[in-house]
Amino acid sequence: MHTPLPLFDPATVRRLEARGIEACEGDGFALMARAGQAGWRCLLKHWPQAQRIAVVCGPGNNGGDGYVLARHAHVAGRQVQVVPLAPPVSALAQRACAEYQAAGGVIVDAVGEADLIVDALFGIGLSRAPEGRAEALIAVINAHSAPVLALDVPSGIDAATGSAPGVAVRASCTLQFLARHRGLRTGAALDHCGELELATLDLPDSIFAGLAPAALGYRADALAGFFPLRPRDTHKGRNGHVLCIGGEAGSGGAILLTAQAALRSGAGLVSVATRTQHVPALLARCPEAMVHAVEDPAALEPLLARADVVAIGPGLGQGAWGRLLFAQVLACDKPRVFDAEALRLLAHAGVGLRADDVVTPHPGEAARLLGISTAELQRDRFAAAAALQAGLGCTVVLKGAGTLVQRHAAPPAVICAGNPGMATGGMGDLLTGVVAALRGQGMAAGDAALAGALLHAAAGDAAARGDGERGLLPSDLMPWLRRLANPMRR
């Protein structure tokens, strides 16, 4: 099994920096020299032909890293222009600046023509909106035609949350120092980081001793650890019976997608409880599902009794029919996955859930559950996911760019997969079916949510690789759900 990526918050990275200095026998400048040299190597790797290099330096140690890089570039014969936000204020940055100038490097007032721009303004030291000259410099960087290498963090991005409180650098590549930042894997940061790389600065692993990551990042290569080969003597009863509830008049497609996704993710049996008018179409499109006309709670009772797990919400609506079925599911003792309209009803109900339940809100639905605005939620997705988990008492899948899975007493999991093509109606309905199917196959709620979100995102990436992101449909993911759920197939 591929291990997840440990992701850290700024406070822990600062502790790592202190330990790194200790490992360098107390020489802070030695660590800065390693960071600047790592930046220069990254530059040569990606842009070896770049001759005109502009390095925009802040007054702190991130700026010091930039001065070191600039000196290496100057000594190598490149045309280097350093543009300072302000004179360096830290002793280390002052030394780096002095050494750059002693080597013959020049300092200018503005970014001119350049083949590459290096962003060394703020690093992890900024969590508020840039102002004044800083804001103006970032605007110049973003308007320039040259690619951008960001040192540690694109300036203007909060390394803890991934939010952009104001203007932020849009980098082509971001070289993180010492450890991977959790904020660069979710939210607005994903539009600003470009390719993410890590420089450990040749420090020993012992500097991490006793320091827990703030989150864990999961990439598609981790799927194999969740999907072992099935026993040869398995049968459908062992693989779970999923009951999908939804499909108010005019919304039958939503619950159809949920049912199909559950089947393609390995559920042994799938039943659908929906409006009478949708039964013929669902049977025609998905004959593998057992489709039932349910017009009142009495018809739902025997279906709930036979199910191993319940998925409710896609196309459920907010009318009397949806409210009655929701109330019945809320009272049942089966593991449940709540999505879409069921989340709106849950917000109105104001009740908690059980530990073996899963909710899968998008940011708008999550904000409604928390009683805040979507903009407030997006400013700190980690805090929002944690608050939802604590308030509801169940596993939370906070969808969006860099989906977060928050389980009880566990660090948040960040799904390092998915793409903008998945921002279309019906994608969430698939995820509901995937998570429910994995619950039915015996996974605990937290594992099903994590594996389901990763499988869903990886399937979206695989489907987009063929024909592109724009125009990607939920149904395009179906064959990929099956293929990726069988990573160890014989």
TORMI-831201 format. One line per 8 residues: their letters; for each residue x, y, z of C-alpha. Coordinates in nm, 2 decimals. Each point is the difference from the previous one (the first is absolute). Example, Ala and Ser with C-alpha at 12.3 -4.5 7.8 and 13.67 -1.06 7.14 Angstrom:
AS) 1.23,-0.45,0.78 | 0.14,0.34,-0.07
END
This chain:
MHTPLPLF) 0.00,0.00,0.00 | 0.13,0.34,-0.09 | 0.02,0.21,0.32 | -0.18,0.33,0.01 | 0.19,0.33,-0.02 | 0.06,0.16,0.33 | -0.12,0.37,-0.02 | 0.09,0.26,0.26
DPATVRRL) -0.12,0.33,0.13 | 0.22,0.31,0.03 | 0.05,-0.03,0.37 | 0.15,-0.35,-0.04 | 0.21,0.11,-0.29 | 0.15,0.28,0.21 | 0.09,-0.27,0.26 | 0.16,-0.20,-0.28
EARGIEAC) 0.20,0.31,-0.10 | 0.13,0.04,0.35 | 0.10,-0.37,0.01 | 0.16,0.04,-0.34 | 0.21,0.28,0.13 | 0.11,-0.22,0.29 | 0.09,-0.27,-0.25 | 0.22,0.26,-0.17
EGDGFALM) 0.18,0.06,0.33 | -0.20,0.31,0.08 | 0.09,0.17,-0.33 | -0.32,0.15,-0.14 | 0.17,0.13,-0.30 | 0.11,-0.35,-0.10 | -0.37,-0.10,-0.02 | -0.08,0.31,-0.20
ARAGQAGW) 0.29,-0.08,-0.24 | -0.14,-0.35,-0.05 | -0.35,0.14,-0.07 | 0.13,0.26,-0.26 | 0.22,-0.27,-0.17 | -0.30,-0.24,-0.01 | -0.20,0.28,-0.17 | 0.28,0.05,-0.25
RCLLKHWP) 0.01,-0.37,-0.08 | -0.38,0.00,-0.05 | 0.03,0.29,-0.23 | 0.26,-0.18,-0.21 | -0.21,-0.31,-0.01 | -0.31,0.17,-0.14 | 0.14,0.30,-0.19 | 0.36,-0.08,-0.09
QAQRIAVV) 0.00,0.25,-0.29 | -0.13,0.30,0.21 | 0.26,0.28,-0.03 | -0.19,0.30,0.14 | -0.11,-0.08,0.35 | -0.19,0.24,0.23 | 0.00,-0.08,0.37 | -0.26,0.18,0.20
CGPGNNGG) 0.11,0.00,0.37 | -0.18,0.08,0.32 | 0.17,0.13,0.31 | 0.00,-0.32,0.19 | 0.17,-0.34,-0.03 | -0.20,-0.10,-0.30 | 0.15,0.30,-0.17 | 0.34,-0.12,0.13
DGYVLARH) -0.05,-0.33,-0.19 | -0.07,0.21,-0.31 | 0.33,0.19,0.04 | 0.19,-0.32,0.03 | -0.16,-0.13,-0.32 | 0.07,0.33,-0.17 | 0.37,-0.03,0.09 | 0.02,-0.35,-0.15
AHVAGRQV) -0.17,0.12,-0.32 | 0.23,0.30,-0.03 | 0.31,-0.20,0.06 | -0.12,-0.24,-0.27 | -0.01,0.28,-0.25 | -0.37,0.07,-0.01 | -0.14,0.35,-0.02 | -0.15,0.05,0.34
QVVPLAPP) -0.21,0.28,0.14 | -0.11,0.00,0.36 | -0.31,0.20,0.08 | -0.03,0.05,0.38 | -0.34,0.07,0.17 | 0.20,0.18,0.27 | 0.36,-0.02,0.13 | 0.07,-0.33,0.19
VSALAQRA) -0.07,0.01,0.37 | 0.11,-0.34,0.13 | 0.37,-0.05,0.06 | 0.00,-0.30,-0.23 | -0.17,0.18,-0.28 | 0.24,0.29,0.04 | 0.29,-0.23,-0.03 | -0.14,-0.17,-0.31
CAEYQAAG) -0.07,0.34,-0.16 | 0.36,0.12,0.08 | 0.15,-0.31,-0.15 | -0.21,0.04,-0.32 | 0.11,0.35,-0.04 | 0.37,-0.08,0.08 | -0.01,-0.25,-0.29 | -0.10,0.28,-0.23
GVIVDAVG) -0.38,-0.04,0.01 | -0.22,0.29,-0.07 | -0.32,0.12,0.17 | -0.27,0.18,-0.20 | -0.33,0.17,0.08 | -0.23,-0.19,-0.24 | -0.04,-0.33,-0.18 | 0.12,0.05,-0.36
EADLIVDA) 0.03,-0.25,-0.29 | 0.06,-0.35,0.13 | -0.01,-0.36,-0.11 | -0.09,-0.11,0.36 | -0.12,0.17,0.32 | 0.09,-0.14,0.34 | -0.25,0.08,0.28 | 0.18,0.03,0.33
LFGIGLSR) -0.22,0.25,0.17 | -0.17,-0.16,0.30 | 0.02,-0.38,0.02 | -0.21,-0.13,0.30 | 0.02,0.33,0.18 | -0.31,0.16,-0.14 | -0.36,-0.09,0.08 | -0.18,0.33,-0.09
APEGRAEA) -0.06,0.18,-0.32 | 0.32,0.17,-0.15 | -0.02,0.38,0.00 | 0.17,0.30,-0.15 | 0.32,-0.07,-0.19 | -0.03,-0.38,0.07 | -0.34,0.00,-0.17 | 0.13,0.20,-0.29
LIAVINAH) 0.30,-0.23,-0.05 | -0.22,-0.31,0.00 | -0.22,0.16,-0.26 | 0.31,0.07,-0.22 | 0.11,-0.36,0.04 | -0.33,-0.14,-0.10 | -0.03,0.23,-0.30 | 0.35,-0.09,-0.13
SAPVLALD) 0.03,-0.25,-0.28 | 0.29,-0.19,0.17 | -0.05,-0.32,0.20 | 0.03,0.03,0.38 | 0.19,-0.21,0.25 | -0.14,0.05,0.35 | 0.24,-0.08,0.29 | -0.19,-0.19,0.28
VPSGIDAA) -0.34,0.15,-0.05 | -0.15,0.22,-0.28 | -0.01,0.34,0.17 | -0.36,0.09,0.11 | -0.10,-0.36,0.07 | -0.06,-0.10,0.36 | 0.21,-0.31,0.05 | -0.22,-0.12,0.28
TGSAPGVA) -0.34,0.02,-0.18 | 0.06,0.03,-0.37 | -0.20,0.32,-0.02 | 0.09,0.31,-0.18 | -0.11,0.29,0.22 | 0.09,0.25,-0.28 | 0.22,0.00,-0.31 | 0.24,-0.30,-0.02
VRASCTLQ) 0.28,-0.10,-0.24 | -0.10,-0.26,-0.27 | 0.31,-0.22,-0.01 | 0.10,-0.25,-0.27 | 0.19,-0.20,0.26 | 0.02,0.02,0.38 | 0.30,-0.14,0.18 | -0.09,-0.08,0.36
FLARHRGL) 0.28,-0.01,0.26 | 0.04,-0.26,0.27 | -0.36,-0.13,-0.01 | -0.31,0.01,-0.21 | -0.25,0.27,0.11 | -0.36,-0.12,0.05 | -0.15,0.32,-0.13 | 0.15,-0.05,-0.34
RTGAALDH) -0.21,-0.30,-0.07 | -0.35,0.15,0.03 | -0.21,0.30,-0.08 | 0.12,0.30,-0.19 | 0.37,-0.11,0.03 | -0.06,-0.26,-0.27 | -0.03,0.28,-0.25 | 0.32,0.17,0.11
CGELELAT) 0.26,-0.27,0.07 | 0.06,-0.16,-0.34 | 0.22,-0.30,0.04 | 0.08,-0.08,0.36 | 0.36,-0.12,0.09 | 0.17,-0.06,0.33 | 0.36,0.08,0.11 | 0.09,-0.17,0.33
LDLPDSIF) 0.33,0.20,0.01 | 0.20,-0.32,0.08 | -0.12,0.00,0.36 | -0.04,-0.33,0.19 | -0.34,-0.15,0.05 | 0.06,0.03,0.37 | -0.12,0.37,-0.01 | -0.35,-0.14,-0.04
AGLAPAAL) 0.01,-0.20,0.32 | -0.31,0.06,0.22 | -0.15,0.24,-0.25 | -0.34,-0.12,-0.14 | -0.12,0.11,-0.34 | -0.29,0.24,-0.01 | -0.16,-0.20,-0.29 | 0.07,-0.30,-0.23
GYRADALA) -0.01,0.03,-0.37 | -0.12,-0.30,-0.21 | 0.08,-0.04,-0.37 | -0.14,-0.25,-0.24 | 0.28,-0.24,0.06 | -0.13,-0.06,0.35 | -0.31,-0.18,-0.14 | 0.16,-0.34,0.00
GFFPLRPR) 0.01,0.00,0.38 | -0.38,0.03,0.02 | -0.10,-0.26,-0.26 | 0.15,-0.35,0.06 | -0.09,-0.29,-0.22 | -0.33,-0.16,0.09 | -0.02,-0.36,0.13 | -0.07,-0.25,-0.28
DTHKGRNG) -0.31,-0.13,0.19 | -0.16,0.34,0.04 | -0.36,0.06,-0.08 | -0.23,0.30,-0.04 | -0.12,-0.02,0.36 | 0.35,0.07,0.13 | 0.03,0.32,-0.21 | -0.28,0.19,0.15
HVLCIGGE) -0.35,0.11,-0.08 | -0.03,0.37,-0.07 | -0.33,0.18,0.01 | 0.00,0.32,-0.20 | -0.28,0.24,0.09 | -0.09,0.31,-0.21 | -0.13,0.11,-0.33 | -0.29,0.24,0.05
AGSGGAIL) -0.21,0.07,-0.31 | 0.24,0.13,-0.27 | 0.31,-0.11,0.18 | 0.02,-0.37,-0.07 | 0.34,0.03,-0.16 | 0.17,0.09,0.32 | -0.09,-0.31,0.19 | 0.07,-0.21,-0.32
LTAQAALR) 0.36,0.13,0.01 | 0.03,-0.09,0.36 | -0.12,-0.35,-0.06 | 0.23,-0.05,-0.30 | 0.30,0.12,0.19 | -0.08,-0.23,0.29 | -0.01,-0.30,-0.24 | 0.32,0.11,-0.18
SGAGLVSV) 0.18,0.03,0.34 | -0.08,-0.35,0.09 | -0.33,-0.02,0.19 | -0.15,-0.34,0.00 | -0.35,0.12,-0.02 | -0.16,0.34,-0.07 | -0.36,0.10,0.06 | -0.15,0.33,-0.10
ATRTQHVP) -0.30,0.17,0.18 | -0.14,0.27,-0.23 | -0.31,0.15,-0.14 | -0.22,-0.22,-0.20 | 0.05,0.19,-0.32 | 0.37,-0.07,0.00 | -0.02,-0.37,0.03 | -0.01,-0.09,-0.37
ALLARCPE) 0.28,0.22,-0.10 | 0.23,-0.12,0.29 | -0.07,-0.36,-0.09 | 0.08,0.07,-0.37 | 0.32,0.18,0.08 | 0.11,-0.22,0.29 | -0.16,-0.35,-0.01 | 0.25,-0.12,0.27
AMVHAVED) -0.17,0.22,0.26 | -0.32,-0.10,0.18 | -0.22,0.31,-0.05 | -0.30,0.05,0.22 | -0.28,0.25,-0.01 | -0.02,0.16,0.34 | -0.28,0.26,0.05 | -0.03,-0.02,0.38
PAALEPLL) 0.20,-0.11,0.30 | -0.18,-0.33,0.03 | 0.15,-0.11,-0.33 | 0.35,0.09,0.11 | 0.00,-0.20,0.32 | 0.07,-0.35,-0.15 | 0.27,0.15,-0.22 | 0.18,0.15,0.30
ARADVVAI) -0.03,-0.33,0.18 | 0.18,-0.19,-0.28 | 0.28,0.26,-0.06 | 0.34,0.00,0.15 | 0.06,0.37,-0.06 | -0.21,0.29,-0.12 | 0.09,0.28,-0.24 | -0.25,0.29,0.01
GPGLGQGA) -0.02,0.34,-0.16 | 0.06,0.01,-0.37 | -0.31,0.14,-0.16 | -0.19,-0.03,0.32 | -0.15,0.34,-0.01 | -0.13,0.21,0.29 | -0.37,-0.08,-0.03 | -0.22,-0.21,0.22
WGRLLFAQ) 0.11,-0.33,-0.17 | 0.37,0.07,0.06 | -0.06,0.12,0.36 | -0.19,-0.32,0.09 | 0.26,-0.23,-0.14 | 0.28,0.20,0.16 | -0.17,-0.02,0.34 | -0.03,-0.38,-0.04
VLACDKPR) 0.37,-0.04,-0.09 | 0.10,0.23,0.29 | -0.18,-0.24,0.24 | 0.14,-0.32,-0.15 | 0.30,-0.19,0.15 | 0.19,-0.07,-0.33 | 0.33,0.17,-0.10 | -0.09,0.30,-0.21
VFDAEALR) 0.15,0.23,-0.26 | -0.16,0.35,-0.02 | 0.03,0.22,-0.31 | -0.17,0.28,-0.19 | -0.35,0.08,0.11 | 0.03,-0.23,0.30 | 0.27,0.24,0.13 | -0.24,0.30,-0.04
LLAHAGVG) -0.26,-0.20,0.20 | 0.27,-0.09,0.26 | 0.09,0.37,0.04 | -0.36,0.08,0.07 | -0.04,-0.29,0.24 | 0.30,0.11,0.21 | 0.08,-0.35,0.12 | 0.32,-0.19,0.04
LRADDVVT) 0.07,-0.33,-0.18 | 0.18,-0.32,0.10 | 0.37,-0.08,-0.02 | -0.06,-0.25,-0.28 | -0.17,0.25,-0.22 | 0.16,0.21,-0.28 | -0.10,0.34,-0.14 | 0.13,0.12,-0.34
PHPGEAAR) -0.07,0.38,-0.02 | 0.13,0.24,-0.26 | 0.11,0.34,0.15 | -0.35,0.15,-0.03 | -0.16,-0.29,0.18 | 0.27,-0.01,0.26 | -0.03,0.38,0.06 | -0.38,-0.05,0.05
LLGISTAE) 0.06,-0.27,0.26 | 0.24,0.22,0.19 | -0.21,0.31,-0.03 | 0.27,0.21,-0.18 | 0.05,0.13,-0.35 | 0.18,-0.20,-0.27 | 0.27,0.27,-0.01 | 0.07,-0.04,0.37
LQRDRFAA) 0.02,-0.38,-0.04 | 0.24,0.02,-0.29 | 0.23,0.22,0.21 | 0.09,-0.30,0.21 | -0.12,-0.33,-0.14 | 0.19,-0.20,0.26 | -0.18,0.18,0.29 | -0.33,-0.04,-0.17
AAALQAGL) 0.04,-0.37,-0.05 | 0.11,-0.04,0.36 | -0.30,0.20,0.13 | -0.24,-0.20,-0.21 | 0.14,-0.33,0.13 | -0.02,0.12,0.36 | -0.35,0.13,-0.04 | -0.15,-0.29,-0.19
GCTVVLKG) 0.20,-0.27,0.16 | 0.07,-0.19,-0.32 | 0.25,-0.01,-0.29 | 0.00,0.30,-0.22 | 0.10,0.02,-0.37 | 0.03,0.37,-0.08 | 0.00,0.00,-0.38 | 0.17,0.26,-0.22
AGTLVQRH) 0.35,0.07,-0.13 | 0.21,-0.21,0.23 | -0.28,-0.20,0.16 | 0.04,-0.05,0.38 | -0.10,-0.31,0.19 | -0.03,0.06,0.37 | -0.03,-0.30,0.22 | -0.04,-0.02,0.38
AAPPAVIC) 0.33,0.03,0.19 | 0.21,-0.01,-0.32 | 0.19,0.27,-0.20 | -0.20,0.13,-0.30 | 0.07,-0.19,-0.32 | 0.05,0.21,-0.32 | -0.09,-0.16,-0.33 | 0.28,0.09,-0.24
AGNPGMAT) -0.19,-0.09,-0.31 | -0.30,0.14,-0.20 | -0.03,0.27,-0.25 | -0.22,0.30,-0.10 | -0.19,-0.21,-0.26 | -0.17,-0.17,0.30 | -0.18,0.33,0.08 | -0.32,-0.11,-0.16
GGMGDLLT) -0.34,-0.12,0.11 | -0.02,-0.36,0.10 | 0.37,-0.05,0.11 | -0.10,0.01,0.37 | -0.28,-0.26,-0.06 | 0.27,-0.24,-0.12 | 0.21,0.06,0.31 | -0.30,-0.09,0.22
GVVAALRG) -0.04,-0.33,-0.17 | 0.37,-0.08,0.01 | 0.03,0.07,0.38 | -0.32,-0.20,0.07 | 0.13,-0.30,-0.21 | 0.33,0.00,0.20 | -0.19,0.01,0.33 | -0.21,-0.29,-0.12
QGMAAGDA) 0.32,-0.20,-0.08 | 0.11,0.02,0.36 | 0.21,0.32,0.02 | -0.03,0.21,0.31 | -0.17,0.34,-0.06 | 0.33,0.20,0.00 | 0.18,-0.24,-0.23 | -0.30,-0.02,-0.24
ALAGALLH) -0.02,0.38,-0.01 | 0.38,0.03,-0.07 | 0.02,-0.28,-0.25 | -0.32,0.11,-0.17 | 0.11,0.36,-0.03 | 0.34,-0.11,-0.14 | -0.15,-0.25,-0.24 | -0.25,0.26,-0.12
AAAGDAAA) 0.26,0.26,-0.06 | 0.25,-0.24,-0.17 | -0.28,-0.12,-0.23 | -0.07,0.36,-0.09 | 0.37,0.06,-0.09 | 0.02,-0.32,-0.20 | -0.32,0.09,-0.20 | 0.13,0.35,-0.07
RGDGERGL) 0.34,-0.12,-0.13 | -0.17,-0.14,-0.31 | -0.21,0.29,-0.13 | 0.07,0.29,0.24 | -0.18,0.15,0.30 | -0.25,0.22,-0.17 | -0.32,-0.19,-0.08 | 0.09,-0.29,0.25
LPSDLMPW) -0.32,-0.18,0.10 | -0.06,-0.20,0.32 | -0.08,-0.30,-0.22 | 0.35,0.02,-0.15 | 0.14,-0.11,0.33 | -0.19,-0.32,0.03 | 0.25,-0.23,-0.18 | 0.28,0.16,0.19
LRRLANPM) -0.16,-0.06,0.33 | 0.00,-0.37,-0.08 | 0.36,-0.01,-0.13 | 0.15,0.20,0.28 | -0.19,-0.20,0.27 | 0.19,-0.30,-0.13 | 0.36,0.12,0.02 | 0.12,-0.35,0.10
RR) -0.20,-0.20,-0.26 | 0.16,-0.32,-0.12
END
